[in-house]
Amino acid sequence: MGGCPWRIRRNRLDQRRAAQPLTAEPPLPDPAQPEPPRQPGVDQPRAPGAARPLWLAAGFGFVGLGIIGAILPLMPTTIFLILAAGCFARSSPKLEARILAHPRFGPAVRDWRDRGAISRRGKAFAAGGITLGYALFLLSAKPGFALAAGVAAAMTLCAAWILSRPS
């Protein structure tokens, strides 16, 4: 079944609007029911007119950093695409949908957005990158004990947070 993505999104929005009763007050959410998954460009409010170009520029900047990260081995990619999707959600739902539909990076962005999840492979690469970064810091900067311990503590906390995310 085909169709243009913007028409599908428009139809879903029209169906939601038709299903809502015309009342002065919006219905209160039921705490027993989980929140439905967010749909790109539909559930996220767009930025007001003056802020929209800024969100768009920030989104393109993050995409650029993500492309650089895909080429350079020690620079991350996915986090910049997650940030780009967030910026595009406020400025261009079409570009947000393109990131979410990307065959390579889309699943990781969607997993993060839906569940705050990081894949096991992503966790392994992140922990390895943090370890390698700390080793390079020790070898190149030759810091004193206090600085080395402080940087080690900060990097350990970051790695622990990454490893605590769902897979």
C-alpha positions as CSV (number, residue, x, y, z in Angstrom):
1,M,0.0,0.0,0.0
2,G,1.6,3.2,-1.1
3,G,0.8,6.8,-0.7
4,C,2.6,10.1,-0.1
5,P,3.9,10.3,3.5
6,W,2.5,13.8,4.0
7,R,-1.0,12.6,2.9
8,I,-0.8,9.7,5.3
9,R,0.2,12.0,8.1
10,R,-2.5,14.5,7.2
11,N,-5.1,11.7,7.1
12,R,-4.1,10.5,10.6
13,L,-4.3,14.0,12.0
14,D,-7.7,14.5,10.4
15,Q,-8.9,11.1,11.9
16,R,-7.7,12.2,15.3
17,R,-9.4,15.5,15.1
18,A,-12.7,13.9,14.0
19,A,-12.6,11.4,16.9
20,Q,-12.2,14.2,19.5
21,P,-15.4,15.6,21.0
22,L,-16.0,19.3,20.5
23,T,-15.8,20.5,24.1
24,A,-14.4,23.6,25.8
25,E,-12.0,21.6,27.9
26,P,-9.6,19.0,26.6
27,P,-10.1,15.5,28.2
28,L,-7.8,14.7,31.1
29,P,-5.3,11.9,30.4
30,D,-6.0,8.5,32.0
31,P,-3.0,7.7,34.3
32,A,-3.6,4.0,33.9
33,Q,-3.1,4.1,30.2
34,P,0.4,4.5,28.7
35,E,1.1,7.4,26.4
36,P,0.7,6.5,22.7
37,P,3.8,6.7,20.6
38,R,4.5,10.2,19.2
39,Q,4.2,10.6,15.5
40,P,6.8,12.8,13.8
41,G,5.6,16.2,12.9
42,V,2.1,15.6,14.1
43,D,2.3,15.5,17.9
44,Q,5.2,17.9,18.2
45,P,4.3,21.6,18.2
46,R,6.1,23.6,15.5
47,A,8.1,26.6,16.6
48,P,6.7,30.0,16.1
49,G,7.6,31.8,12.9
50,A,10.8,33.6,14.0
51,A,12.3,30.6,15.8
52,R,11.6,28.1,13.0
53,P,14.5,29.1,10.8
54,L,16.8,28.8,13.8
55,W,15.6,25.3,14.5
56,L,16.0,24.4,10.9
57,A,19.6,25.8,10.8
58,A,20.4,23.9,14.0
59,G,19.0,20.7,12.5
60,F,21.2,21.1,9.4
61,G,24.2,21.8,11.6
62,F,23.6,18.6,13.6
63,V,23.2,16.6,10.4
64,G,26.5,18.0,9.2
65,L,28.2,17.0,12.4
66,G,26.5,13.5,12.1
67,I,27.9,13.1,8.6
68,I,31.4,14.1,9.9
69,G,30.9,11.5,12.7
70,A,30.1,8.8,10.2
71,I,33.4,9.5,8.5
72,L,35.7,10.1,11.5
73,P,36.2,7.1,13.8
74,L,36.1,8.8,17.2
75,M,33.3,11.3,16.6
76,P,29.7,10.1,17.4
77,T,27.0,10.1,14.7
78,T,23.7,9.0,16.3
79,I,23.6,11.6,19.0
80,F,23.9,14.4,16.4
81,L,21.1,12.8,14.3
82,I,18.9,12.5,17.4
83,L,19.5,16.2,18.0
84,A,18.8,17.0,14.3
85,A,15.5,15.1,14.5
86,G,14.5,17.1,17.5
87,C,15.3,20.3,15.8
88,F,13.5,19.2,12.6
89,A,10.4,18.2,14.7
90,R,10.1,21.9,15.6
91,S,10.8,23.2,12.1
92,S,10.3,20.7,9.3
93,P,8.3,17.5,9.8
94,K,9.4,16.3,6.4
95,L,13.1,16.4,7.3
96,E,12.4,14.8,10.6
97,A,10.5,11.9,8.9
98,R,13.5,11.5,6.5
99,I,15.9,11.0,9.5
100,L,13.5,8.6,11.2
101,A,13.1,6.6,7.9
102,H,16.8,6.4,7.2
103,P,17.7,2.7,6.8
104,R,21.0,2.9,8.8
105,F,20.4,5.5,11.5
106,G,16.6,5.7,11.7
107,P,16.1,2.7,14.0
108,A,18.6,4.0,16.6
109,V,17.0,7.5,16.5
110,R,13.5,5.9,16.9
111,D,14.6,3.6,19.7
112,W,16.1,6.6,21.6
113,R,13.0,8.7,21.1
114,D,10.5,5.9,22.0
115,R,12.2,4.2,24.9
116,G,15.5,6.0,25.6
117,A,17.2,2.9,24.4
118,I,20.8,2.4,23.1
119,S,21.7,-0.8,21.3
120,R,24.3,-3.2,22.8
121,R,26.6,-2.5,20.0
122,G,26.2,1.3,20.6
123,K,27.0,0.8,24.3
124,A,30.1,-1.2,23.5
125,F,31.4,1.4,21.0
126,A,30.6,4.2,23.5
127,A,32.3,2.5,26.4
128,G,35.3,1.7,24.1
129,G,35.5,5.2,22.9
130,I,35.4,6.6,26.4
131,T,38.2,4.3,27.4
132,L,40.3,5.1,24.4
133,G,39.7,8.8,24.9
134,Y,40.8,8.6,28.5
135,A,43.9,6.7,27.5
136,L,44.8,9.3,24.9
137,F,44.2,12.0,27.5
138,L,46.6,10.3,29.9
139,L,49.3,9.8,27.3
140,S,49.1,13.2,25.6
141,A,48.3,15.6,28.4
142,K,50.2,13.9,31.2
143,P,47.9,15.4,33.8
144,G,48.5,15.5,37.6
145,F,46.8,13.0,39.9
146,A,43.9,15.3,40.8
147,L,43.0,16.2,37.2
148,A,43.4,12.6,36.0
149,A,41.2,11.4,38.8
150,G,38.6,14.0,38.1
151,V,38.5,13.2,34.4
152,A,38.3,9.5,35.2
153,A,35.4,10.1,37.6
154,A,33.5,12.2,35.0
155,M,34.1,9.7,32.2
156,T,33.2,6.7,34.5
157,L,29.9,8.4,35.3
158,C,29.1,9.0,31.6
159,A,29.9,5.4,30.8
160,A,27.8,4.2,33.7
161,W,24.8,6.3,32.5
162,I,25.2,5.0,28.9
163,L,25.4,1.4,30.1
164,S,22.3,1.9,32.3
165,R,20.0,2.7,29.4
166,P,17.7,0.0,28.1
167,S,18.9,-2.0,25.1
